[in-house]
């Protein structure tokens, strides 16, 4: 599920904050400055403030209308990536009269923060598609998307997006969002395939360095795909175990679409519902677009318990063409009426994102950065890293610490020698290794002291490792001037 920006509101709120970014203030004057001019079509405007130009895989997605509250934290995760969802119907409410002001400000702010912006291009439902919307969501009245009545006109709009935002550093364009859901896509899987091929042709012709991204199939649909693949391979016990691990917090949250499953018959019934069958068809179309290289980057959405990461990674390895980048544009914790305390929820966040990173996921964006207290659910169903006013939570401090450790480093999975004893990931930069570790069981594991070793809780100051580091089920950070294999060689 996304939280798309409300571009018209942003066009006012973001412009008013332009001069505040550099100064780091939160107050403003009485008058709004004029909108930013369109960028040059040939030269990227300005340099980024990314720390030493170094990339960091850990980012977030946020509500731009609350940018002023979030900017101090966003500077801490510089080098990451985020996305903004746009709609043809929203930008061009009147044919031939596009309004780019809000998106221009978002692109400028992202560049100034040193955060790479990706764009998710949707059609919406309006004059460009015909018909009447059946699903309306949120204060911005977002609707599902439908197939354009004129593909050539659609391609002209896509071309204008790429021409305008390539100079801001935008290089990745996703086509639609979670098309497996009728509330996001009104057409058929075949319609979606035609739309992506038309968009991909235009994007590549306009900017040969750009990459095309799929819509990002929903987290629930990916879980159904995990189980379905194992059933089709006659690995039913594994399918049931994977389903139970993946959906342990989801059972019953969508009526009979995610039922409890204890046996093969129940699992097959769950996979065969109208909703889940639709999801599997759209997942298949997405994978066909990846296989024929229409799509360059696979987009993953994941909101489940961290024990669902392993079956998801297994599925992705089996169904993604070799060499295809995989990025997680939406990662979070879906937990209706969740009763976890802030410490345990922060620790779970660390486990989720580090397992994804160790599994080869190149970009990981937490959603939401801060929850909206005025959301329709009336509660914090998806856990934020910040309080609504921008105050850092423990989870926010931990993600910022991971960003610091990973920035400019090589992401390395833990060696096979510690499998079954330790989980986590390593970041190697120069001669220094930074490991995020937790016990793979209920048994504490000791990592002997290494030269220059320092250790501590994730997000806290590190102290000398002394005689070694005791690793429990709470993630710790260990840094030493040694290769990863050598640090973990004598684990006991």
C-alpha positions in Angstrom: 0.0 0.0 0.0 1.3 3.4 -0.9 0.9 6.8 0.6 1.1 9.0 -2.5 1.8 12.7 -2.2 -1.0 15.2 -2.7 0.8 17.3 -5.3 -1.4 20.3 -5.3 -1.2 20.7 -1.6 2.6 20.1 -1.8 2.9 22.8 -4.5 2.1 25.4 -1.8 3.5 23.8 1.3 6.8 22.8 -0.3 7.4 26.1 -2.0 7.0 27.9 1.3 9.8 25.7 2.8 12.3 26.1 0.0 14.7 28.5 1.8 14.3 26.6 5.1 16.0 23.4 3.8 19.5 24.8 3.9 19.0 26.7 7.1 17.4 23.8 8.8 14.6 26.0 10.2 10.9 25.1 10.7 9.4 28.6 10.7 8.4 30.5 7.5 7.7 33.9 6.3 4.3 35.3 5.3 4.8 35.2 1.6 5.5 32.2 -0.6 8.3 32.5 -3.2 7.4 31.8 -6.8 7.4 28.2 -8.1 10.8 26.8 -9.2 11.5 27.1 -12.9 11.5 24.0 -15.1 15.0 22.5 -15.2 17.2 22.5 -18.3 16.5 19.5 -20.6 20.3 18.9 -21.0 22.0 19.6 -17.7 21.2 18.4 -14.2 20.4 21.3 -12.0 22.7 21.6 -9.0 24.7 19.0 -7.1 23.3 16.7 -4.5 24.2 16.8 -0.8 24.7 13.1 -0.6 27.4 12.4 2.0 30.6 12.1 -0.1 28.4 11.0 -3.0 28.1 7.6 -1.3 25.0 5.4 -1.7 23.1 3.9 1.2 20.5 1.2 0.8 18.3 2.1 3.7 15.7 4.8 3.1 12.0 5.7 3.6 8.9 7.0 2.0 7.1 10.0 3.6 4.3 12.5 3.3 5.7 15.6 1.6 3.1 17.8 3.2 5.0 17.2 6.5 8.4 17.8 5.0 9.5 20.5 7.5 9.1 18.1 10.4 10.9 15.3 8.6 13.8 17.1 6.9 16.3 16.8 9.8 15.9 13.1 9.9 15.9 12.8 6.1 19.4 14.3 6.0 20.5 11.5 8.3 19.6 8.9 5.6 21.2 10.7 2.7 22.4 8.5 -0.1 19.2 6.5 0.0 16.3 6.4 -2.5 12.6 7.1 -2.3 9.7 7.3 -4.8 6.8 9.6 -5.5 3.6 8.4 -7.1 2.1 10.6 -9.8 -1.1 10.5 -11.8 -1.6 11.7 -15.4 -5.2 12.6 -14.4 -3.9 14.6 -11.5 -1.2 16.5 -13.3 -3.1 17.2 -16.4 -6.6 17.8 -15.2 -7.3 19.7 -18.4 -6.0 18.3 -21.6 -2.8 20.1 -22.7 -2.5 22.0 -19.4 -0.2 20.1 -17.1 0.6 21.4 -13.6 4.1 20.4 -12.6 4.7 22.7 -9.6 4.2 20.3 -6.8 6.4 17.6 -8.4 9.1 20.1 -9.3 9.4 21.0 -5.6 9.6 17.3 -4.6 12.3 16.7 -7.2 14.3 19.7 -6.0 14.0 18.8 -2.3 15.0 15.2 -2.9 18.1 16.3 -4.8 19.0 18.8 -2.1 18.7 16.1 0.6 20.9 13.8 -1.4 18.1 11.3 -1.8 17.5 9.7 -5.2 14.0 10.1 -6.5 12.2 7.4 -8.4 8.8 8.1 -10.0 5.8 5.8 -10.2 3.6 6.8 -13.2 -0.1 6.1 -12.9 -2.9 7.0 -15.2 -5.9 7.5 -12.8 -9.4 7.7 -14.2 -10.4 10.8 -16.1 -10.8 12.3 -19.6 -7.6 10.4 -20.6 -9.1 7.0 -19.9 -12.9 7.5 -20.0 -15.2 5.8 -17.6 -16.0 6.6 -14.0 -13.9 5.7 -11.0 -15.2 2.9 -8.8 -12.6 3.2 -6.0 -11.7 6.5 -4.3 -9.2 6.7 -1.5 -7.9 9.3 1.0 -8.3 13.0 1.3 -6.8 13.5 -2.2 -9.5 11.3 -3.7 -7.1 9.0 -5.4 -8.7 6.5 -7.8 -7.8 3.3 -9.6 -6.0 3.6 -13.0 -7.6 2.5 -16.3 -6.2 1.9 -19.7 -5.8 5.1 -21.7 -8.1 5.6 -24.6 -5.2 6.9 -26.7 -1.8 5.2 -26.2 0.0 7.8 -28.2 -1.3 10.5 -25.9 -0.2 8.4 -22.9 3.3 8.0 -24.4 3.5 11.8 -25.0 2.7 12.3 -21.2 5.4 9.7 -20.2 7.9 11.4 -22.5 7.2 14.7 -20.9 7.8 13.2 -17.4 11.1 11.7 -18.4 12.3 14.8 -20.2 11.4 17.0 -17.3 12.7 14.9 -14.4 15.8 13.2 -15.9 17.7 16.5 -15.3 16.8 16.2 -11.6 18.5 12.8 -11.5 15.4 10.6 -11.9 16.5 7.4 -13.6 13.8 4.8 -12.6 10.2 4.9 -13.6 7.7 2.4 -12.3 4.5 1.8 -14.3 1.4 1.9 -12.1 1.2 0.6 -8.5 0.0 -2.8 -7.1 -2.0 -3.7 -10.2 -3.1 -6.9 -8.7 -5.6 -4.8 -6.6 -8.8 -3.6 -8.4 -8.6 -0.4 -6.3 -5.4 0.4 -8.2 -5.9 -1.1 -11.6 -9.2 -1.5 -13.5 -7.9 -3.3 -16.5 -6.8 -6.9 -17.2 -3.4 -8.4 -16.9 -3.1 -8.2 -20.7 -4.0 -4.5 -20.6 -1.3 -3.9 -18.1 1.3 -5.7 -20.2 0.4 -3.5 -23.2 0.6 -0.3 -21.0 4.1 -1.3 -19.7 5.4 -2.0 -23.2 4.2 1.3 -24.5 5.7 3.2 -21.5 9.0 1.2 -21.7 9.4 2.0 -25.4 9.0 5.7 -24.6 11.1 5.9 -21.5 14.1 4.2 -23.3 13.8 6.4 -26.4 13.7 9.5 -24.3 16.5 8.6 -21.8 18.6 5.5 -22.7 20.1 5.6 -19.2 16.7 5.2 -17.6 15.3 2.0 -16.1 11.8 0.6 -16.2 10.3 -0.8 -13.0 7.2 -3.0 -12.6 4.2 -1.8 -10.5 5.3 -3.4 -7.3 2.9 -6.4 -6.6 1.4 -6.1 -3.1 2.9 -7.8 -0.1 0.0 -10.1 0.3 0.1 -11.1 -3.4 3.8 -12.0 -3.0 2.9 -14.3 -0.1 0.4 -16.1 -2.3 3.0 -16.4 -5.0 5.4 -17.9 -2.5 2.9 -20.6 -1.5 1.6 -21.2 -5.0 5.1 -21.9 -6.5 5.8 -24.5 -3.8 2.4 -26.2 -4.3 3.0 -26.4 -8.0 6.4 -27.9 -7.4 4.7 -30.6 -5.2 6.3 -29.2 -2.1 3.1 -28.9 -0.1 4.5 -29.1 3.4 7.0 -26.4 2.6 4.2 -24.3 1.1 2.1 -24.6 4.2 5.0 -23.7 6.4 5.9 -20.7 4.2 2.2 -19.5 4.2 2.0 -19.7 8.0 5.3 -17.9 8.5 4.5 -15.2 6.0 0.9 -14.5 7.0 1.2 -14.9 10.8 -0.1 -11.4 11.4 -2.6 -11.3 8.5 -5.0 -14.1 9.0 -8.5 -12.8 9.2 -7.6 -9.2 8.4 -9.2 -9.4 5.0 -12.1 -11.8 5.7 -11.6 -15.1 3.8 -8.9 -13.8 1.5 -6.2 -14.7 4.1 -7.6 -17.6 6.0 -5.8 -19.8 8.5 -4.2 -22.7 6.8 -3.3 -26.1 8.4 -3.5 -28.5 5.5 -3.3 -28.8 1.7 -7.0 -28.5 1.0 -7.2 -25.3 3.0 -4.2 -23.9 1.2 -5.5 -24.7 -2.2 -8.9 -23.1 -1.4 -7.1 -19.9 -0.2 -5.0 -19.7 -3.4 -8.1 -20.3 -5.5 -10.3 -17.4 -4.3 -11.2 -14.7 -6.9 -8.9 -12.1 -5.2 -5.9 -14.4 -4.9 -6.3 -15.9 -8.3 -6.3 -12.4 -9.7 -3.1 -11.6 -7.8 -1.4 -14.7 -9.1 -2.3 -13.7 -12.7 -0.8 -10.3 -12.3 2.3 -11.7 -10.7 2.7 -14.0 -13.7 2.4 -11.0 -16.1 4.9 -9.1 -14.1 7.4 -12.0 -14.3 6.8 -12.3 -18.0 7.7 -8.6 -18.5 10.9 -9.2 -16.4 11.8 -12.3 -18.5 11.5 -10.6 -21.8 13.4 -7.6 -20.5 10.6 -5.1 -21.0 11.1 -4.3 -17.3 14.6 -3.7 -16.0 14.0 -3.7 -12.2 11.9 -5.8 -10.0 9.9 -3.9 -7.3 9.0 -5.7 -4.0 6.5 -4.7 -1.3 6.8 -6.4 2.1 4.9 -5.6 5.3 5.0 -9.0 7.1 6.9 -10.5 10.1 10.6 -10.9 9.4 10.2 -14.7 9.4 8.5 -14.2 6.0 11.7 -12.8 4.5 13.4 -16.2 3.9 10.5 -17.7 1.9 10.2 -14.4 -0.1 13.9 -14.4 -1.0 13.7 -18.0 -2.0 10.8 -17.1 -4.3 12.5 -14.1 -5.8 15.7 -16.1 -6.6 13.6 -18.7 -8.4 11.5 -16.3 -10.4 13.7 -13.4 -11.3 16.0 -13.4 -14.3 19.7 -13.5 -13.4 21.2 -10.1 -13.1 17.9 -8.3 -12.6 18.1 -5.7 -9.8 15.5 -6.2 -7.0 14.5 -3.2 -5.0 12.0 -3.0 -2.0 10.2 0.3 -2.5 7.8 -0.5 0.3 8.8 -2.2 3.5 7.1 -2.0 6.8 5.2 -3.6 9.6 1.5 -4.4 9.1 0.2 -5.3 12.5 -3.4 -4.4 13.2 -3.9 -3.8 16.9 -0.2 -4.5 17.4 0.9 -4.8 21.0 4.7 -4.7 20.5 6.6 -2.3 22.6 8.9 0.3 20.9 12.1 -1.7 21.6 10.8 -5.0 20.2 9.3 -3.3 17.2 12.5 -1.4 16.5 14.5 -4.7 16.8 12.1 -6.4 14.3 12.6 -3.5 11.9 16.3 -4.1 12.0 15.9 -7.8 11.4 13.6 -7.3 8.4 15.7 -4.7 6.6 19.1 -6.5 7.2 17.7 -9.8 6.1 16.5 -8.1 2.9 19.9 -6.4 2.4 21.8 -9.7 3.0 19.5 -11.4 0.4 20.6 -9.0 -2.3 17.8 -6.4 -2.2 19.6 -3.2 -3.4 17.2 -0.5 -2.1 15.0 -0.8 1.0 12.5 2.0 1.7 10.5 1.9 5.0 6.9 3.0 4.8 5.7 5.1 6.5 8.5 7.3 7.8 5.9 8.6 10.3 2.4 7.4 10.6 -0.5 9.8 10.0 -2.7 10.0 13.1 -5.6 11.0 10.9 -5.5 7.9 8.8 -8.7 6.0 8.0 -7.9 3.0 10.2 -7.8 5.3 13.3 -4.7 3.4 14.6 -1.1 2.8 13.7 -1.5 -0.3 11.6 1.8 0.4 9.8 4.6 1.3 12.2 6.5 4.6 11.7 10.2 5.4 12.4 9.2 8.8 13.7 6.4 10.2 15.7 3.9 12.3 13.6 5.7 15.5 14.6 9.1 14.2 13.4 10.5 13.1 16.7 12.8 10.1 16.3 11.7 6.8 17.7 14.0 4.0 18.7 13.3 2.5 15.3 14.3 5.7 13.6 17.6 5.9 15.4 18.3 2.3 14.5 17.6 2.8 10.8 19.9 5.9 10.7 22.6 3.9 12.3 22.2 1.2 9.6 22.4 3.9 7.0 25.7 5.2 8.5 27.2 1.7 8.5 26.1 0.9 5.0 26.9 4.2 3.2 29.5 3.7 0.6 30.1 0.1 1.8 29.8 -3.3 0.2 26.8 -5.3 1.5 28.0 -8.8 2.4 25.9 -11.8 3.7 27.2 -13.6 6.7 29.5 -16.6 5.8 27.9 -20.1 5.7 30.1 -21.2 8.6 27.8 -19.3 11.1 24.5 -20.4 9.5 22.0 -21.6 12.1 23.8 -19.7 14.8 23.9 -16.1 13.7 21.6 -14.0 11.4 22.4 -10.5 10.1 24.5 -8.8 7.5 27.9 -7.1 7.1 29.0 -3.8 5.5 32.6 -3.7 4.4 34.3 -0.4 3.7 38.1 -0.3 3.2 39.7 -2.5 5.8 36.8 -2.2 8.2 33.8 -4.5 8.6 30.6 -3.5 10.4 28.3 -6.4 11.3 24.7 -6.4 12.4 24.1 -9.6 14.3 21.5 -11.5 16.3 21.2 -15.1 17.4 19.4 -17.4 15.0 18.1 -19.4 18.0 17.3 -18.9 21.7 20.9 -19.6 22.5 23.4 -16.8 23.0 26.4 -16.8 20.7 29.8 -15.3 21.6 31.9 -13.5 19.0 35.5 -13.3 20.2 37.2 -9.9 20.3 38.9 -8.8 17.1 41.5 -6.1 16.5 39.9 -2.6 16.8 36.7 -4.3 17.8 33.9 -2.1 19.1 30.3 -3.1 19.8 27.0 -1.9 21.1 23.2 -1.8 20.5 22.2 -0.6 17.1 21.8 3.1 17.2 23.8 3.6 20.4 27.4 4.6 20.9 29.9 1.8 20.5 32.3 0.7 23.2 35.4 -1.5 23.2 34.5 -5.2 22.6 36.7 -6.3 25.5 36.7 -10.0 25.7 34.1 -10.5 23.0 30.5 -9.8 22.1 27.6 -11.8 23.4 24.9 -11.9 20.8 21.3 -12.7 21.8 18.0 -12.3 19.8 18.4 -8.5 20.1 20.4 -7.1 17.2 23.9 -5.7 18.0 26.4 -3.8 15.9 30.0 -5.0 15.8 32.8 -3.1 14.1 36.4 -4.3 13.6 39.4 -3.8 11.4 39.2 -7.3 10.0 37.5 -9.2 7.1 34.1 -10.6 8.0 35.3 -14.3 7.8 38.1 -13.6 10.3 35.9 -11.8 12.8 33.5 -14.8 12.8 36.0 -17.6 12.4 36.0 -18.5 16.1 32.3 -18.0 16.8 31.2 -20.4 19.6 
